[in-house]
Amino acid sequence: MKVLIIGGSGFLGTELLRKACAKRWDTAATFHSCLGDPTAAAWHQLDIRDPVRVEAVLTAVAPRAVIDVTSGGADWKVTADGSIHIAMATAKLGIRLVHVSSDAVFSGSRVYYDETCAPDPVTPYGAAKAAAETAVRLLCPDVAVARTSLIIGNGQSGHERLAHALIAGTREGVLFTDDVRCPVHVEDLAAALWELTRSDAAGLFHLAGPDALSRYDLGRRYRVTDPYRRFWLHLLGPPT
């Protein structure tokens, strides 16, 4: 079963490829500007804003399944339109699709969200992800949409790098107390995505960690093992 990982050079994509290599699974991957590990997969340069190029790459690779782990932030042309182009191509070519979404599709006005809750985004990024979800599910009725949360792991995530830089005093800034997420380790998330990909499961799936934490609370956990913890309260101040 050949699988194409779109966004394979990113944080999550790299872990997906690492697991695939360990299992000796047949895998290909795409990158936009930064090539990933050349030994991990057959690589294809791809700008998902170009629907013609998206279809051409999928036709050339001929995978059984595609995992869309692209990350375009608030850029609508990438986050929304790009994922729609991927869904259009997989639907046309009869390829299984696993689409990775985000808890940013929710406003945070509720304490608990399950798969039955309707998106109500309040940020441009959340709106783009919600639009992508809606379109992808219409185009590909058998799609598996995995909503995840803040991805962490091995000190390599953006949040972890920021927290350690604040502790070390090499960067100024704060960690907010009103942005509550359910952080998930990249290894756990990748394992769950592979399980979804290699199954026939369809619909919405919430793949997140067990603990609801603010970015401030999560950052405080790093100080336990960080030699620069003496700088912590000076940099971040008490929670508000």
C-alpha positions in Angstrom: 0.0 0.0 0.0 1.7 3.2 -1.2 0.9 6.3 0.8 1.7 9.9 -0.2 2.3 12.4 2.6 1.6 15.9 1.5 3.6 18.2 3.7 6.2 15.5 4.5 9.0 17.9 5.4 7.1 19.5 8.3 7.1 18.5 12.0 4.3 16.0 11.8 5.2 14.8 8.3 8.7 14.0 9.4 7.4 11.8 12.2 5.0 10.1 9.9 7.9 9.2 7.6 10.0 8.0 10.4 7.4 5.5 11.5 6.9 4.4 7.8 10.6 3.9 7.4 10.7 1.8 10.6 7.9 -0.4 9.2 9.4 -0.4 5.7 6.1 0.9 4.3 6.0 2.2 0.7 5.8 5.9 1.1 6.3 9.1 -1.0 6.2 12.7 0.3 5.9 16.2 -1.0 7.7 19.4 0.1 7.1 23.0 -0.9 10.5 24.7 -0.3 12.5 22.6 2.1 13.4 19.1 1.1 13.1 16.5 3.9 15.4 13.6 4.6 16.2 12.3 1.1 16.6 8.7 2.4 13.1 8.7 4.0 10.9 8.7 0.9 10.7 9.6 -2.8 10.2 13.3 -2.8 8.1 15.5 -5.0 8.1 19.3 -5.0 4.5 20.6 -4.8 2.7 23.9 -4.4 -0.8 22.9 -3.4 -2.2 26.3 -4.5 -1.8 24.9 -8.1 -4.6 22.3 -8.7 -3.1 21.1 -12.0 0.3 20.3 -10.3 -1.5 18.6 -7.4 -3.3 16.2 -9.8 -0.1 15.7 -11.8 1.8 14.6 -8.7 -0.9 12.3 -7.5 -1.2 10.7 -10.9 2.6 10.2 -11.1 2.9 8.7 -7.6 -0.3 6.7 -7.8 -0.8 6.1 -4.1 -3.5 4.1 -2.5 -3.9 6.8 0.2 -2.9 10.4 0.8 -2.3 12.0 4.2 -2.7 15.8 4.0 -0.6 17.4 6.8 0.0 20.7 5.1 0.4 23.8 7.2 -0.3 27.2 5.8 -1.3 29.1 8.9 -3.9 31.8 8.1 -3.1 31.8 4.4 -6.4 30.9 2.9 -5.0 30.0 -0.5 -2.9 27.3 1.2 -4.9 26.2 4.2 -8.4 26.2 2.6 -7.9 26.2 -1.2 -4.8 24.0 -1.1 -6.6 21.2 0.8 -9.6 21.5 -1.5 -7.3 21.0 -4.5 -6.0 17.8 -2.8 -9.5 16.6 -2.1 -10.6 17.2 -5.7 -7.6 15.2 -7.0 -8.1 12.3 -4.7 -11.8 12.1 -5.5 -11.1 12.2 -9.2 -8.4 9.5 -9.0 -10.2 7.3 -6.4 -7.5 7.7 -3.7 -8.3 7.4 0.0 -7.8 10.7 1.9 -6.9 11.4 5.5 -7.1 15.2 6.1 -5.6 16.7 9.3 -7.5 19.5 10.7 -7.3 21.5 14.0 -9.2 22.3 17.2 -8.9 25.9 15.9 -12.1 25.3 14.1 -13.8 25.9 17.5 -14.1 29.2 19.4 -13.3 27.8 22.8 -16.7 29.0 24.2 -17.5 25.5 25.4 -15.6 23.4 28.0 -15.8 20.2 26.0 -16.0 19.5 22.3 -16.7 16.2 20.6 -17.1 15.2 17.0 -20.7 16.3 16.9 -20.0 19.9 17.7 -20.3 22.3 14.8 -17.2 24.5 14.0 -17.4 28.1 15.2 -14.0 29.6 14.4 -12.9 33.0 15.7 -9.5 33.3 14.0 -8.5 33.5 10.3 -6.6 30.2 10.6 -9.6 28.5 12.3 -11.9 29.8 9.5 -9.6 28.5 6.8 -9.4 25.0 8.5 -13.2 24.9 9.0 -13.8 25.8 5.3 -11.3 23.1 4.3 -13.1 20.5 6.4 -16.5 21.3 4.9 -15.3 21.2 1.3 -13.2 18.1 1.8 -16.1 16.1 3.4 -18.4 17.2 0.5 -15.9 16.2 -2.1 -14.8 12.9 -0.5 -17.6 11.3 1.5 -15.2 8.5 2.7 -12.5 10.9 4.0 -11.2 10.6 7.5 -10.8 14.1 9.0 -8.6 14.1 12.1 -8.9 17.2 14.3 -5.8 17.6 16.4 -4.5 20.1 18.9 -1.2 21.7 19.8 1.5 19.3 18.6 4.5 18.9 20.8 7.4 16.4 21.1 11.1 16.1 21.7 11.6 19.8 22.1 11.2 20.4 18.4 7.7 21.9 18.1 7.3 25.6 17.7 5.7 26.0 21.2 8.6 24.1 22.9 11.2 26.1 21.1 9.5 29.4 22.1 9.1 28.3 25.7 12.8 27.3 26.0 13.9 30.5 24.3 11.9 32.6 26.8 13.4 30.6 29.7 16.9 31.1 28.3 16.3 34.8 27.8 17.1 34.7 24.1 13.7 35.8 23.1 11.1 38.2 24.6 7.4 37.4 24.8 4.7 35.7 26.9 2.7 32.5 27.0 -1.0 33.1 27.2 -3.4 31.8 29.9 -6.6 32.1 27.8 -5.5 29.8 25.0 -6.4 26.3 26.3 -5.5 23.3 24.2 -5.1 19.5 24.5 -1.5 19.1 23.6 -0.6 15.8 21.8 2.8 14.3 21.3 3.8 14.0 17.7 4.7 10.3 18.0 1.2 9.5 19.4 -0.5 11.6 16.7 1.5 10.0 13.9 0.7 6.5 15.1 -3.0 7.4 15.2 -2.9 8.8 11.7 -1.2 5.7 10.3 -3.9 3.6 12.0 -6.6 5.7 10.3 -4.9 5.7 7.0 -4.5 1.9 6.9 -8.2 1.4 7.8 -11.5 2.2 6.1 -12.6 4.5 8.8 -14.4 7.6 7.7 -15.8 10.7 9.3 -14.5 13.1 12.0 -12.0 12.0 14.6 -10.6 14.1 17.5 -7.0 13.1 18.0 -5.6 15.1 20.9 -4.0 14.7 24.3 -5.8 13.9 27.6 -5.0 17.2 29.4 -6.5 20.6 28.8 -3.7 23.1 29.3 -3.1 26.8 28.6 0.1 27.7 26.8 1.3 29.1 30.1 0.5 25.9 32.0 2.2 23.8 29.3 5.3 26.1 29.4 5.5 25.8 33.2 6.0 22.0 32.8 9.2 22.6 30.8 10.9 24.3 33.7 11.1 21.1 35.8 13.9 19.8 33.6 15.2 23.1 32.2 18.5 24.5 33.7 17.4 28.0 32.9 14.2 27.8 35.1 15.4 30.6 37.4 14.4 33.1 34.6 10.9 31.8 34.3 8.8 34.1 36.5 10.8 37.1 35.5 10.0 36.5 31.9 6.4 35.4 32.0 5.0 36.8 35.2 2.1 35.2 37.1 -0.9 33.9 35.3 -3.8 36.3 34.9 
